[in-house]
Amino acid sequence: MSEAGPGGYRLGLECLQRDAVQHAVAADSEISLCGEKVSSLPILGWSLPFVPTAVRACPVCVRLAKRPCRVVRHGQS
């Protein structure tokens, strides 16, 4: 199970360091909206939601997550 944030996206990190950029990721993907390969942080079967107002939120993911249209994975149309 996963907890999704605004737009239904979960949190994905490009690295597991303290200052990692936070990306928006569809529930069934390891590629963020902006095209970065990311890792989720599953906690007891739950994934953290993507929060577009977070200090380290990827600006491209924030912009793309606001789009009201369907989720389009990087490289698809």
mmJSON file of the N, C-alpha and C atoms, coordinates in Angstrom:
{"data_MODEL":{"atom_site":{
"group_PDB":["ATOM","ATOM","ATOM","ATOM","ATOM","ATOM","ATOM","ATOM","ATOM","ATOM","ATOM","ATOM","ATOM","ATOM","ATOM","ATOM","ATOM","ATOM","ATOM","ATOM","ATOM","ATOM","ATOM","ATOM","ATOM","ATOM","ATOM","ATOM","ATOM","ATOM","ATOM","ATOM","ATOM","ATOM","ATOM","ATOM","ATOM","ATOM","ATOM","ATOM","ATOM","ATOM","ATOM","ATOM","ATOM","ATOM","ATOM","ATOM","ATOM","ATOM","ATOM","ATOM","ATOM","ATOM","ATOM","ATOM","ATOM","ATOM","ATOM","ATOM","ATOM","ATOM","ATOM","ATOM","ATOM","ATOM","ATOM","ATOM","ATOM","ATOM","ATOM","ATOM","ATOM","ATOM","ATOM","ATOM","ATOM","ATOM","ATOM","ATOM","ATOM","ATOM","ATOM","ATOM","ATOM","ATOM","ATOM","ATOM","ATOM","ATOM","ATOM","ATOM","ATOM","ATOM","ATOM","ATOM","ATOM","ATOM","ATOM","ATOM","ATOM","ATOM","ATOM","ATOM","ATOM","ATOM","ATOM","ATOM","ATOM","ATOM","ATOM","ATOM","ATOM","ATOM","ATOM","ATOM","ATOM","ATOM","ATOM","ATOM","ATOM","ATOM","ATOM","ATOM","ATOM","ATOM","ATOM","ATOM","ATOM","ATOM","ATOM","ATOM","ATOM","ATOM","ATOM","ATOM","ATOM","ATOM","ATOM","ATOM","ATOM","ATOM","ATOM","ATOM","ATOM","ATOM","ATOM","ATOM","ATOM","ATOM","ATOM","ATOM","ATOM","ATOM","ATOM","ATOM","ATOM","ATOM","ATOM","ATOM","ATOM","ATOM","ATOM","ATOM","ATOM","ATOM","ATOM","ATOM","ATOM","ATOM","ATOM","ATOM","ATOM","ATOM","ATOM","ATOM","ATOM","ATOM","ATOM","ATOM","ATOM","ATOM","ATOM","ATOM","ATOM","ATOM","ATOM","ATOM","ATOM","ATOM","ATOM","ATOM","ATOM","ATOM","ATOM","ATOM","ATOM","ATOM","ATOM","ATOM","ATOM","ATOM","ATOM","ATOM","ATOM","ATOM","ATOM","ATOM","ATOM","ATOM","ATOM","ATOM","ATOM","ATOM","ATOM","ATOM","ATOM","ATOM","ATOM","ATOM","ATOM","ATOM","ATOM","ATOM","ATOM","ATOM","ATOM","ATOM","ATOM","ATOM","ATOM"],
"id":[1,2,3,4,5,6,7,8,9,10,11,12,13,14,15,16,17,18,19,20,21,22,23,24,25,26,27,28,29,30,31,32,33,34,35,36,37,38,39,40,41,42,43,44,45,46,47,48,49,50,51,52,53,54,55,56,57,58,59,60,61,62,63,64,65,66,67,68,69,70,71,72,73,74,75,76,77,78,79,80,81,82,83,84,85,86,87,88,89,90,91,92,93,94,95,96,97,98,99,100,101,102,103,104,105,106,107,108,109,110,111,112,113,114,115,116,117,118,119,120,121,122,123,124,125,126,127,128,129,130,131,132,133,134,135,136,137,138,139,140,141,142,143,144,145,146,147,148,149,150,151,152,153,154,155,156,157,158,159,160,161,162,163,164,165,166,167,168,169,170,171,172,173,174,175,176,177,178,179,180,181,182,183,184,185,186,187,188,189,190,191,192,193,194,195,196,197,198,199,200,201,202,203,204,205,206,207,208,209,210,211,212,213,214,215,216,217,218,219,220,221,222,223,224,225,226,227,228,229,230,231],
"type_symbol":["N","C","C","N","C","C","N","C","C","N","C","C","N","C","C","N","C","C","N","C","C","N","C","C","N","C","C","N","C","C","N","C","C","N","C","C","N","C","C","N","C","C","N","C","C","N","C","C","N","C","C","N","C","C","N","C","C","N","C","C","N","C","C","N","C","C","N","C","C","N","C","C","N","C","C","N","C","C","N","C","C","N","C","C","N","C","C","N","C","C","N","C","C","N","C","C","N","C","C","N","C","C","N","C","C","N","C","C","N","C","C","N","C","C","N","C","C","N","C","C","N","C","C","N","C","C","N","C","C","N","C","C","N","C","C","N","C","C","N","C","C","N","C","C","N","C","C","N","C","C","N","C","C","N","C","C","N","C","C","N","C","C","N","C","C","N","C","C","N","C","C","N","C","C","N","C","C","N","C","C","N","C","C","N","C","C","N","C","C","N","C","C","N","C","C","N","C","C","N","C","C","N","C","C","N","C","C","N","C","C","N","C","C","N","C","C","N","C","C","N","C","C","N","C","C","N","C","C","N","C","C"],
"label_atom_id":["N","CA","C","N","CA","C","N","CA","C","N","CA","C","N","CA","C","N","CA","C","N","CA","C","N","CA","C","N","CA","C","N","CA","C","N","CA","C","N","CA","C","N","CA","C","N","CA","C","N","CA","C","N","CA","C","N","CA","C","N","CA","C","N","CA","C","N","CA","C","N","CA","C","N","CA","C","N","CA","C","N","CA","C","N","CA","C","N","CA","C","N","CA","C","N","CA","C","N","CA","C","N","CA","C","N","CA","C","N","CA","C","N","CA","C","N","CA","C","N","CA","C","N","CA","C","N","CA","C","N","CA","C","N","CA","C","N","CA","C","N","CA","C","N","CA","C","N","CA","C","N","CA","C","N","CA","C","N","CA","C","N","CA","C","N","CA","C","N","CA","C","N","CA","C","N","CA","C","N","CA","C","N","CA","C","N","CA","C","N","CA","C","N","CA","C","N","CA","C","N","CA","C","N","CA","C","N","CA","C","N","CA","C","N","CA","C","N","CA","C","N","CA","C","N","CA","C","N","CA","C","N","CA","C","N","CA","C","N","CA","C","N","CA","C","N","CA","C","N","CA","C","N","CA","C","N","CA","C","N","CA","C","N","CA","C","N","CA","C"],
"label_alt_id":[null,null,null,null,null,null,null,null,null,null,null,null,null,null,null,null,null,null,null,null,null,null,null,null,null,null,null,null,null,null,null,null,null,null,null,null,null,null,null,null,null,null,null,null,null,null,null,null,null,null,null,null,null,null,null,null,null,null,null,null,null,null,null,null,null,null,null,null,null,null,null,null,null,null,null,null,null,null,null,null,null,null,null,null,null,null,null,null,null,null,null,null,null,null,null,null,null,null,null,null,null,null,null,null,null,null,null,null,null,null,null,null,null,null,null,null,null,null,null,null,null,null,null,null,null,null,null,null,null,null,null,null,null,null,null,null,null,null,null,null,null,null,null,null,null,null,null,null,null,null,null,null,null,null,null,null,null,null,null,null,null,null,null,null,null,null,null,null,null,null,null,null,null,null,null,null,null,null,null,null,null,null,null,null,null,null,null,null,null,null,null,null,null,null,null,null,null,null,null,null,null,null,null,null,null,null,null,null,null,null,null,null,null,null,null,null,null,null,null,null,null,null,null,null,null,null,null,null,null,null,null],
"label_comp_id":["MET","MET","MET","SER","SER","SER","GLU","GLU","GLU","ALA","ALA","ALA","GLY","GLY","GLY","PRO","PRO","PRO","GLY","GLY","GLY","GLY","GLY","GLY","TYR","TYR","TYR","ARG","ARG","ARG","LEU","LEU","LEU","GLY","GLY","GLY","LEU","LEU","LEU","GLU","GLU","GLU","CYS","CYS","CYS","LEU","LEU","LEU","GLN","GLN","GLN","ARG","ARG","ARG","ASP","ASP","ASP","ALA","ALA","ALA","VAL","VAL","VAL","GLN","GLN","GLN","HIS","HIS","HIS","ALA","ALA","ALA","VAL","VAL","VAL","ALA","ALA","ALA","ALA","ALA","ALA","ASP","ASP","ASP","SER","SER","SER","GLU","GLU","GLU","ILE","ILE","ILE","SER","SER","SER","LEU","LEU","LEU","CYS","CYS","CYS","GLY","GLY","GLY","GLU","GLU","GLU","LYS","LYS","LYS","VAL","VAL","VAL","SER","SER","SER","SER","SER","SER","LEU","LEU","LEU","PRO","PRO","PRO","ILE","ILE","ILE","LEU","LEU","LEU","GLY","GLY","GLY","TRP","TRP","TRP","SER","SER","SER","LEU","LEU","LEU","PRO","PRO","PRO","PHE","PHE","PHE","VAL","VAL","VAL","PRO","PRO","PRO","THR","THR","THR","ALA","ALA","ALA","VAL","VAL","VAL","ARG","ARG","ARG","ALA","ALA","ALA","CYS","CYS","CYS","PRO","PRO","PRO","VAL","VAL","VAL","CYS","CYS","CYS","VAL","VAL","VAL","ARG","ARG","ARG","LEU","LEU","LEU","ALA","ALA","ALA","LYS","LYS","LYS","ARG","ARG","ARG","PRO","PRO","PRO","CYS","CYS","CYS","ARG","ARG","ARG","VAL","VAL","VAL","VAL","VAL","VAL","ARG","ARG","ARG","HIS","HIS","HIS","GLY","GLY","GLY","GLN","GLN","GLN","SER","SER","SER"],
"label_asym_id":["A","A","A","A","A","A","A","A","A","A","A","A","A","A","A","A","A","A","A","A","A","A","A","A","A","A","A","A","A","A","A","A","A","A","A","A","A","A","A","A","A","A","A","A","A","A","A","A","A","A","A","A","A","A","A","A","A","A","A","A","A","A","A","A","A","A","A","A","A","A","A","A","A","A","A","A","A","A","A","A","A","A","A","A","A","A","A","A","A","A","A","A","A","A","A","A","A","A","A","A","A","A","A","A","A","A","A","A","A","A","A","A","A","A","A","A","A","A","A","A","A","A","A","A","A","A","A","A","A","A","A","A","A","A","A","A","A","A","A","A","A","A","A","A","A","A","A","A","A","A","A","A","A","A","A","A","A","A","A","A","A","A","A","A","A","A","A","A","A","A","A","A","A","A","A","A","A","A","A","A","A","A","A","A","A","A","A","A","A","A","A","A","A","A","A","A","A","A","A","A","A","A","A","A","A","A","A","A","A","A","A","A","A","A","A","A","A","A","A","A","A","A","A","A","A","A","A","A","A","A","A"],
"label_entity_id":["1","1","1","1","1","1","1","1","1","1","1","1","1","1","1","1","1","1","1","1","1","1","1","1","1","1","1","1","1","1","1","1","1","1","1","1","1","1","1","1","1","1","1","1","1","1","1","1","1","1","1","1","1","1","1","1","1","1","1","1","1","1","1","1","1","1","1","1","1","1","1","1","1","1","1","1","1","1","1","1","1","1","1","1","1","1","1","1","1","1","1","1","1","1","1","1","1","1","1","1","1","1","1","1","1","1","1","1","1","1","1","1","1","1","1","1","1","1","1","1","1","1","1","1","1","1","1","1","1","1","1","1","1","1","1","1","1","1","1","1","1","1","1","1","1","1","1","1","1","1","1","1","1","1","1","1","1","1","1","1","1","1","1","1","1","1","1","1","1","1","1","1","1","1","1","1","1","1","1","1","1","1","1","1","1","1","1","1","1","1","1","1","1","1","1","1","1","1","1","1","1","1","1","1","1","1","1","1","1","1","1","1","1","1","1","1","1","1","1","1","1","1","1","1","1","1","1","1","1","1","1"],
"label_seq_id":[1,1,1,2,2,2,3,3,3,4,4,4,5,5,5,6,6,6,7,7,7,8,8,8,9,9,9,10,10,10,11,11,11,12,12,12,13,13,13,14,14,14,15,15,15,16,16,16,17,17,17,18,18,18,19,19,19,20,20,20,21,21,21,22,22,22,23,23,23,24,24,24,25,25,25,26,26,26,27,27,27,28,28,28,29,29,29,30,30,30,31,31,31,32,32,32,33,33,33,34,34,34,35,35,35,36,36,36,37,37,37,38,38,38,39,39,39,40,40,40,41,41,41,42,42,42,43,43,43,44,44,44,45,45,45,46,46,46,47,47,47,48,48,48,49,49,49,50,50,50,51,51,51,52,52,52,53,53,53,54,54,54,55,55,55,56,56,56,57,57,57,58,58,58,59,59,59,60,60,60,61,61,61,62,62,62,63,63,63,64,64,64,65,65,65,66,66,66,67,67,67,68,68,68,69,69,69,70,70,70,71,71,71,72,72,72,73,73,73,74,74,74,75,75,75,76,76,76,77,77,77],
"pdbx_PDB_ins_code":[null,null,null,null,null,null,null,null,null,null,null,null,null,null,null,null,null,null,null,null,null,null,null,null,null,null,null,null,null,null,null,null,null,null,null,null,null,null,null,null,null,null,null,null,null,null,null,null,null,null,null,null,null,null,null,null,null,null,null,null,null,null,null,null,null,null,null,null,null,null,null,null,null,null,null,null,null,null,null,null,null,null,null,null,null,null,null,null,null,null,null,null,null,null,null,null,null,null,null,null,null,null,null,null,null,null,null,null,null,null,null,null,null,null,null,null,null,null,null,null,null,null,null,null,null,null,null,null,null,null,null,null,null,null,null,null,null,null,null,null,null,null,null,null,null,null,null,null,null,null,null,null,null,null,null,null,null,null,null,null,null,null,null,null,null,null,null,null,null,null,null,null,null,null,null,null,null,null,null,null,null,null,null,null,null,null,null,null,null,null,null,null,null,null,null,null,null,null,null,null,null,null,null,null,null,null,null,null,null,null,null,null,null,null,null,null,null,null,null,null,null,null,null,null,null,null,null,null,null,null,null],
"Cartn_x":[0.823,0.0,0.867,0.355,1.119,0.206,0.773,0.056,0.488,-0.441,-0.109,-0.364,0.458,0.298,-0.575,-0.531,-1.315,-1.053,-2.102,-1.962,-1.76,-1.723,-1.559,-0.124,0.831,2.238,2.874,3.829,4.574,5.965,6.655,7.983,9.037,9.927,11.076,12.33,13.421,14.678,15.729,16.537,17.587,18.786,18.911,19.94,19.389,20.042,19.549,20.349,20.77,21.498,20.551,20.987,20.153,19.626,20.42,20.032,19.499,18.944,18.45,17.272,17.229,16.101,14.907,13.726,12.506,11.724,11.396,10.723,9.333,8.469,7.13,7.202,6.633,6.705,5.325,4.923,3.683,3.878,2.812,2.881,3.57,3.487,4.048,5.327,6.079,7.261,8.462,9.648,10.892,11.513,10.74,11.186,10.273,10.873,10.088,9.444,8.552,7.903,8.904,10.025,11.031,12.031,11.929,12.786,13.935,14.083,15.155,14.816,15.819,15.639,15.737,14.719,14.626,14.332,14.493,14.15,13.068,12.157,11.141,11.639,10.951,11.274,10.105,9.943,8.813,8.973,7.912,7.906,6.733,7.047,6.013,4.961,5.398,4.49,3.862,4.144,3.611,4.736,4.413,5.385,4.986,5.96,5.682,5.113,4.212,3.651,4.618,4.5,5.251,4.572,5.361,4.841,5.467,4.691,5.267,5.779,5.393,5.869,7.126,7.642,8.865,10.039,10.953,12.104,12.906,13.094,13.924,13.108,11.851,11.024,11.578,11.662,12.141,11.166,11.652,10.752,10.056,10.722,10.102,8.978,9.227,8.182,7.004,7.277,6.199,5.318,5.949,5.193,4.387,5.013,4.324,3.228,3.415,2.411,1.146,1.263,0.104,-0.799,-0.302,-1.076,-2.294,-3.459,-4.677,-4.867,-4.001,-4.17,-3.627,-3.777,-3.325,-1.82,-1.339,0.087,0.738,1.784,2.557,3.978,4.451,5.816,6.815,7.961,9.036,9.302,9.376,9.662,8.432,7.253,6.005,5.153,4.205,3.281,1.863],
"Cartn_y":[-1.18,0.0,1.243,2.331,3.57,4.749,5.771,7.012,7.979,8.494,9.404,10.84,11.723,13.14,13.787,15.109,15.817,15.254,15.011,14.447,12.94,12.334,10.893,10.416,11.274,10.911,10.614,9.687,9.367,9.99,10.013,10.606,9.661,10.204,9.462,10.297,9.66,10.364,9.866,10.782,10.367,9.774,10.056,9.447,9.396,8.674,8.536,9.383,10.55,11.472,12.522,13.181,14.154,15.276,15.722,16.837,16.396,15.204,14.66,15.478,15.624,16.279,15.335,15.893,15.101,15.178,14.014,13.93,13.322,13.624,13.036,11.79,10.691,9.41,8.753,8.219,7.451,6.167,5.634,4.486,3.265,3.059,1.853,2.122,3.139,3.533,3.784,3.722,4.104,5.303,5.908,7.091,8.244,9.351,10.51,11.199,12.139,12.885,13.624,14.061,14.799,13.877,12.568,11.619,11.039,11.423,10.89,9.489,8.605,7.299,7.533,7.095,7.403,6.156,6.311,5.263,5.803,4.919,5.332,4.988,5.458,5.16,4.4,3.13,2.397,2.219,2.486,2.353,1.454,0.231,-0.728,-0.894,-0.95,-1.154,0.109,1.259,2.533,3.35,4.144,5.08,6.484,7.331,8.712,9.468,10.421,11.198,12.28,12.655,13.785,15.058,15.975,17.243,18.365,18.986,19.998,21.249,21.463,22.639,22.364,21.148,20.804,21.633,21.974,22.807,22.206,20.899,20.247,19.578,19.983,19.419,19.845,18.902,19.178,20.142,21.281,22.26,21.734,20.872,20.303,19.347,18.513,17.606,18.391,19.478,20.311,20.822,21.341,21.877,20.784,19.64,18.55,17.921,17.884,17.298,18.146,19.425,20.319,20.131,19.487,19.313,18.441,18.863,18.101,16.884,16.696,15.584,14.284,13.218,11.897,11.865,10.892,10.721,10.229,10.9,10.481,10.266,9.04,8.753,9.371,9.686,10.277,9.408,10.033,9.321,8.77,8.981,8.531,9.738,9.549,10.644,10.166],
"Cartn_z":[0.0,0.0,0.0,-0.521,-0.507,-0.254,0.32,0.57,-0.518,-1.294,-2.377,-1.97,-2.487,-2.219,-3.279,-3.399,-4.401,-5.797,-6.533,-7.865,-7.839,-6.657,-6.55,-6.63,-6.379,-6.495,-5.147,-5.177,-3.965,-4.06,-2.948,-2.875,-3.441,-4.252,-4.752,-4.559,-4.147,-3.922,-4.897,-5.433,-6.369,-5.647,-4.349,-3.511,-2.095,-1.228,0.128,1.116,0.662,1.522,2.085,3.115,3.818,2.923,1.96,1.098,-0.267,-0.339,-1.605,-2.143,-3.458,-4.115,-4.053,-3.763,-3.646,-4.948,-5.509,-6.804,-6.667,-7.627,-7.712,-8.586,-8.077,-8.776,-8.782,-9.929,-9.998,-9.195,-8.665,-7.76,-8.355,-9.637,-10.249,-11.038,-10.646,-11.414,-10.511,-11.096,-10.432,-11.142,-12.053,-12.788,-12.398,-11.98,-11.555,-12.755,-12.484,-13.559,-14.436,-13.843,-14.61,-15.313,-15.082,-15.777,-14.98,-13.714,-12.867,-12.367,-12.329,-11.694,-10.196,-9.458,-8.03,-7.207,-5.907,-4.945,-4.023,-3.633,-2.663,-1.268,-0.277,1.111,1.731,1.417,1.982,3.486,4.205,5.659,6.028,6.448,6.827,5.742,4.481,3.367,2.808,3.406,2.93,2.322,1.31,0.738,1.149,1.335,1.704,0.503,0.735,-0.366,-0.845,-2.113,-2.644,-2.154,-1.584,-1.069,-1.891,-2.791,-3.685,-2.982,-1.74,-1.011,-0.186,-0.243,0.494,-0.034,0.837,0.483,-0.666,-0.661,-1.684,-2.79,-2.959,-4.03,-5.392,-6.303,-7.662,-8.348,-8.835,-9.452,-10.71,-11.46,-12.657,-12.248,-11.239,-10.751,-10.18,-9.47,-8.924,-10.051,-11.096,-12.241,-12.923,-13.167,-13.858,-13.003,-11.693,-10.801,-10.74,-11.047,-11.03,-12.24,-13.266,-14.49,-14.209,-14.657,-14.381,-15.281,-16.248,-17.178,-16.597,-17.356,-16.919,-16.722,-15.963,-15.724,-17.008,-17.437,-18.604,-18.115,-18.232,-17.809,-18.772,-18.251,-19.042,-20.271,-21.432,-22.671,-23.37,-22.783,-23.399,-23.732,-24.621,-24.922,-24.904],
"occupancy":[1.0,1.0,1.0,1.0,1.0,1.0,1.0,1.0,1.0,1.0,1.0,1.0,1.0,1.0,1.0,1.0,1.0,1.0,1.0,1.0,1.0,1.0,1.0,1.0,1.0,1.0,1.0,1.0,1.0,1.0,1.0,1.0,1.0,1.0,1.0,1.0,1.0,1.0,1.0,1.0,1.0,1.0,1.0,1.0,1.0,1.0,1.0,1.0,1.0,1.0,1.0,1.0,1.0,1.0,1.0,1.0,1.0,1.0,1.0,1.0,1.0,1.0,1.0,1.0,1.0,1.0,1.0,1.0,1.0,1.0,1.0,1.0,1.0,1.0,1.0,1.0,1.0,1.0,1.0,1.0,1.0,1.0,1.0,1.0,1.0,1.0,1.0,1.0,1.0,1.0,1.0,1.0,1.0,1.0,1.0,1.0,1.0,1.0,1.0,1.0,1.0,1.0,1.0,1.0,1.0,1.0,1.0,1.0,1.0,1.0,1.0,1.0,1.0,1.0,1.0,1.0,1.0,1.0,1.0,1.0,1.0,1.0,1.0,1.0,1.0,1.0,1.0,1.0,1.0,1.0,1.0,1.0,1.0,1.0,1.0,1.0,1.0,1.0,1.0,1.0,1.0,1.0,1.0,1.0,1.0,1.0,1.0,1.0,1.0,1.0,1.0,1.0,1.0,1.0,1.0,1.0,1.0,1.0,1.0,1.0,1.0,1.0,1.0,1.0,1.0,1.0,1.0,1.0,1.0,1.0,1.0,1.0,1.0,1.0,1.0,1.0,1.0,1.0,1.0,1.0,1.0,1.0,1.0,1.0,1.0,1.0,1.0,1.0,1.0,1.0,1.0,1.0,1.0,1.0,1.0,1.0,1.0,1.0,1.0,1.0,1.0,1.0,1.0,1.0,1.0,1.0,1.0,1.0,1.0,1.0,1.0,1.0,1.0,1.0,1.0,1.0,1.0,1.0,1.0,1.0,1.0,1.0,1.0,1.0,1.0,1.0,1.0,1.0,1.0,1.0,1.0],
"B_iso_or_equiv":[0.0,0.0,0.0,0.0,0.0,0.0,0.0,0.0,0.0,0.0,0.0,0.0,0.0,0.0,0.0,0.0,0.0,0.0,0.0,0.0,0.0,0.0,0.0,0.0,0.0,0.0,0.0,0.0,0.0,0.0,0.0,0.0,0.0,0.0,0.0,0.0,0.0,0.0,0.0,0.0,0.0,0.0,0.0,0.0,0.0,0.0,0.0,0.0,0.0,0.0,0.0,0.0,0.0,0.0,0.0,0.0,0.0,0.0,0.0,0.0,0.0,0.0,0.0,0.0,0.0,0.0,0.0,0.0,0.0,0.0,0.0,0.0,0.0,0.0,0.0,0.0,0.0,0.0,0.0,0.0,0.0,0.0,0.0,0.0,0.0,0.0,0.0,0.0,0.0,0.0,0.0,0.0,0.0,0.0,0.0,0.0,0.0,0.0,0.0,0.0,0.0,0.0,0.0,0.0,0.0,0.0,0.0,0.0,0.0,0.0,0.0,0.0,0.0,0.0,0.0,0.0,0.0,0.0,0.0,0.0,0.0,0.0,0.0,0.0,0.0,0.0,0.0,0.0,0.0,0.0,0.0,0.0,0.0,0.0,0.0,0.0,0.0,0.0,0.0,0.0,0.0,0.0,0.0,0.0,0.0,0.0,0.0,0.0,0.0,0.0,0.0,0.0,0.0,0.0,0.0,0.0,0.0,0.0,0.0,0.0,0.0,0.0,0.0,0.0,0.0,0.0,0.0,0.0,0.0,0.0,0.0,0.0,0.0,0.0,0.0,0.0,0.0,0.0,0.0,0.0,0.0,0.0,0.0,0.0,0.0,0.0,0.0,0.0,0.0,0.0,0.0,0.0,0.0,0.0,0.0,0.0,0.0,0.0,0.0,0.0,0.0,0.0,0.0,0.0,0.0,0.0,0.0,0.0,0.0,0.0,0.0,0.0,0.0,0.0,0.0,0.0,0.0,0.0,0.0,0.0,0.0,0.0,0.0,0.0,0.0,0.0,0.0,0.0,0.0,0.0,0.0],
"pdbx_formal_charge":[null,null,null,null,null,null,null,null,null,null,null,null,null,null,null,null,null,null,null,null,null,null,null,null,null,null,null,null,null,null,null,null,null,null,null,null,null,null,null,null,null,null,null,null,null,null,null,null,null,null,null,null,null,null,null,null,null,null,null,null,null,null,null,null,null,null,null,null,null,null,null,null,null,null,null,null,null,null,null,null,null,null,null,null,null,null,null,null,null,null,null,null,null,null,null,null,null,null,null,null,null,null,null,null,null,null,null,null,null,null,null,null,null,null,null,null,null,null,null,null,null,null,null,null,null,null,null,null,null,null,null,null,null,null,null,null,null,null,null,null,null,null,null,null,null,null,null,null,null,null,null,null,null,null,null,null,null,null,null,null,null,null,null,null,null,null,null,null,null,null,null,null,null,null,null,null,null,null,null,null,null,null,null,null,null,null,null,null,null,null,null,null,null,null,null,null,null,null,null,null,null,null,null,null,null,null,null,null,null,null,null,null,null,null,null,null,null,null,null,null,null,null,null,null,null,null,null,null,null,null,null],
"auth_seq_id":[1,1,1,2,2,2,3,3,3,4,4,4,5,5,5,6,6,6,7,7,7,8,8,8,9,9,9,10,10,10,11,11,11,12,12,12,13,13,13,14,14,14,15,15,15,16,16,16,17,17,17,18,18,18,19,19,19,20,20,20,21,21,21,22,22,22,23,23,23,24,24,24,25,25,25,26,26,26,27,27,27,28,28,28,29,29,29,30,30,30,31,31,31,32,32,32,33,33,33,34,34,34,35,35,35,36,36,36,37,37,37,38,38,38,39,39,39,40,40,40,41,41,41,42,42,42,43,43,43,44,44,44,45,45,45,46,46,46,47,47,47,48,48,48,49,49,49,50,50,50,51,51,51,52,52,52,53,53,53,54,54,54,55,55,55,56,56,56,57,57,57,58,58,58,59,59,59,60,60,60,61,61,61,62,62,62,63,63,63,64,64,64,65,65,65,66,66,66,67,67,67,68,68,68,69,69,69,70,70,70,71,71,71,72,72,72,73,73,73,74,74,74,75,75,75,76,76,76,77,77,77],
"auth_comp_id":["MET","MET","MET","SER","SER","SER","GLU","GLU","GLU","ALA","ALA","ALA","GLY","GLY","GLY","PRO","PRO","PRO","GLY","GLY","GLY","GLY","GLY","GLY","TYR","TYR","TYR","ARG","ARG","ARG","LEU","LEU","LEU","GLY","GLY","GLY","LEU","LEU","LEU","GLU","GLU","GLU","CYS","CYS","CYS","LEU","LEU","LEU","GLN","GLN","GLN","ARG","ARG","ARG","ASP","ASP","ASP","ALA","ALA","ALA","VAL","VAL","VAL","GLN","GLN","GLN","HIS","HIS","HIS","ALA","ALA","ALA","VAL","VAL","VAL","ALA","ALA","ALA","ALA","ALA","ALA","ASP","ASP","ASP","SER","SER","SER","GLU","GLU","GLU","ILE","ILE","ILE","SER","SER","SER","LEU","LEU","LEU","CYS","CYS","CYS","GLY","GLY","GLY","GLU","GLU","GLU","LYS","LYS","LYS","VAL","VAL","VAL","SER","SER","SER","SER","SER","SER","LEU","LEU","LEU","PRO","PRO","PRO","ILE","ILE","ILE","LEU","LEU","LEU","GLY","GLY","GLY","TRP","TRP","TRP","SER","SER","SER","LEU","LEU","LEU","PRO","PRO","PRO","PHE","PHE","PHE","VAL","VAL","VAL","PRO","PRO","PRO","THR","THR","THR","ALA","ALA","ALA","VAL","VAL","VAL","ARG","ARG","ARG","ALA","ALA","ALA","CYS","CYS","CYS","PRO","PRO","PRO","VAL","VAL","VAL","CYS","CYS","CYS","VAL","VAL","VAL","ARG","ARG","ARG","LEU","LEU","LEU","ALA","ALA","ALA","LYS","LYS","LYS","ARG","ARG","ARG","PRO","PRO","PRO","CYS","CYS","CYS","ARG","ARG","ARG","VAL","VAL","VAL","VAL","VAL","VAL","ARG","ARG","ARG","HIS","HIS","HIS","GLY","GLY","GLY","GLN","GLN","GLN","SER","SER","SER"],
"auth_asym_id":["A","A","A","A","A","A","A","A","A","A","A","A","A","A","A","A","A","A","A","A","A","A","A","A","A","A","A","A","A","A","A","A","A","A","A","A","A","A","A","A","A","A","A","A","A","A","A","A","A","A","A","A","A","A","A","A","A","A","A","A","A","A","A","A","A","A","A","A","A","A","A","A","A","A","A","A","A","A","A","A","A","A","A","A","A","A","A","A","A","A","A","A","A","A","A","A","A","A","A","A","A","A","A","A","A","A","A","A","A","A","A","A","A","A","A","A","A","A","A","A","A","A","A","A","A","A","A","A","A","A","A","A","A","A","A","A","A","A","A","A","A","A","A","A","A","A","A","A","A","A","A","A","A","A","A","A","A","A","A","A","A","A","A","A","A","A","A","A","A","A","A","A","A","A","A","A","A","A","A","A","A","A","A","A","A","A","A","A","A","A","A","A","A","A","A","A","A","A","A","A","A","A","A","A","A","A","A","A","A","A","A","A","A","A","A","A","A","A","A","A","A","A","A","A","A","A","A","A","A","A","A"],
"auth_atom_id":["N","CA","C","N","CA","C","N","CA","C","N","CA","C","N","CA","C","N","CA","C","N","CA","C","N","CA","C","N","CA","C","N","CA","C","N","CA","C","N","CA","C","N","CA","C","N","CA","C","N","CA","C","N","CA","C","N","CA","C","N","CA","C","N","CA","C","N","CA","C","N","CA","C","N","CA","C","N","CA","C","N","CA","C","N","CA","C","N","CA","C","N","CA","C","N","CA","C","N","CA","C","N","CA","C","N","CA","C","N","CA","C","N","CA","C","N","CA","C","N","CA","C","N","CA","C","N","CA","C","N","CA","C","N","CA","C","N","CA","C","N","CA","C","N","CA","C","N","CA","C","N","CA","C","N","CA","C","N","CA","C","N","CA","C","N","CA","C","N","CA","C","N","CA","C","N","CA","C","N","CA","C","N","CA","C","N","CA","C","N","CA","C","N","CA","C","N","CA","C","N","CA","C","N","CA","C","N","CA","C","N","CA","C","N","CA","C","N","CA","C","N","CA","C","N","CA","C","N","CA","C","N","CA","C","N","CA","C","N","CA","C","N","CA","C","N","CA","C","N","CA","C","N","CA","C","N","CA","C","N","CA","C","N","CA","C","N","CA","C"],
"pdbx_PDB_model_num":[1,1,1,1,1,1,1,1,1,1,1,1,1,1,1,1,1,1,1,1,1,1,1,1,1,1,1,1,1,1,1,1,1,1,1,1,1,1,1,1,1,1,1,1,1,1,1,1,1,1,1,1,1,1,1,1,1,1,1,1,1,1,1,1,1,1,1,1,1,1,1,1,1,1,1,1,1,1,1,1,1,1,1,1,1,1,1,1,1,1,1,1,1,1,1,1,1,1,1,1,1,1,1,1,1,1,1,1,1,1,1,1,1,1,1,1,1,1,1,1,1,1,1,1,1,1,1,1,1,1,1,1,1,1,1,1,1,1,1,1,1,1,1,1,1,1,1,1,1,1,1,1,1,1,1,1,1,1,1,1,1,1,1,1,1,1,1,1,1,1,1,1,1,1,1,1,1,1,1,1,1,1,1,1,1,1,1,1,1,1,1,1,1,1,1,1,1,1,1,1,1,1,1,1,1,1,1,1,1,1,1,1,1,1,1,1,1,1,1,1,1,1,1,1,1,1,1,1,1,1,1]
}}}
